[in-house]
């Protein structure tokens, strides 16, 4: 009987490779991939909070820079826009500063890391609304100037082609007007308590019909204070100018103490300039102290007695914070909060103010 044997055919290396990995090779490779992948994921998770914190810090820095740039542009042009017919080359008005006299003693809660409204200063930039035609007081009777104690100002447009109804429509209750003598030596600001009205060849601007004091909301009449009772307190003749005031105010809205917002308020409304603001100080270099003062109150040399005519330049400091960090062990050196703190400061010389120096 014959026995047949199957011949053994040798398998080449290339053929073995085409058959794929062995079970042992696959197990080893999967284990290696799991180890490497786990290490990569762990590394990413460890660095993700750091990346987020860096992004928050960069965003905060950009926010503060943009806020400072916006304020610098506004302050440099403070007081501009006055009607060209008013020949006042050294017109000093432009910025009114309100410093917080309470300091940070009672405005900051260290337990909750929140800031109240008395932690912050504010300032207002005074300009003239170029969209409102300038006007002159109308003397009644014509042989006398406007009474110092008048409660209604009668005006006529400087341009006789401007309809009285148009001029009256530009003035609204709550507006501020600036009355300036022809030579620029005397000025008074009063608040209008009723919309302007065209009446018998003139426009009536009532600023004290009830005797209530709503005048000088912008703090222009530093020498009169609230004693003016919304009166003009000066005589103005027909050569004087009546101008509608437009104001831009920078302040911090701390309605939500957990997120104080730097606001820019104009007659058109309010806009958020930056969020998470925890410091806003405004100092003025003035003729009284010959240094930067953060005290607008009386008693020089510590303060300049709210006298905006003494201001020559301003220094604005803004402090902001980022979102809380993932690393709960981090605490900044400013208020020991779990967030980054950035600051920005700028010294600004308003063009119209610096001309007085």
Secondary structure, DSSP 8 states (H G I E B T S, - for coil): ------------HHHHHHT---HHHHHHHHHHHHHHHHHHHHHHHHHHHHHHHHHHHHHHHHHHHHHHHHHHHHHHTTT----TTS--TT----EEEE--TTTTTTTEETTTTEE-GGG--EEEEEEE-TTS--EEE--SSTTS-B-TT-SEEEEEESSTTS-HHHHHHT--TT-EEEEE-TTSS-EEEEE-SS--EE-SSSEEEES-SSS-----TT---TTTGGGGTT---S-B-TTSEEEEEEEEEEEEE-SSTTS-EEEEEETTEEEEEESSEEEEEEEEEETTTSSEE---SSSTTS--TT-GGGEEEEEEEEEEE----S-TT---TTT--SS-EEEEEEEE--HHHHTT-
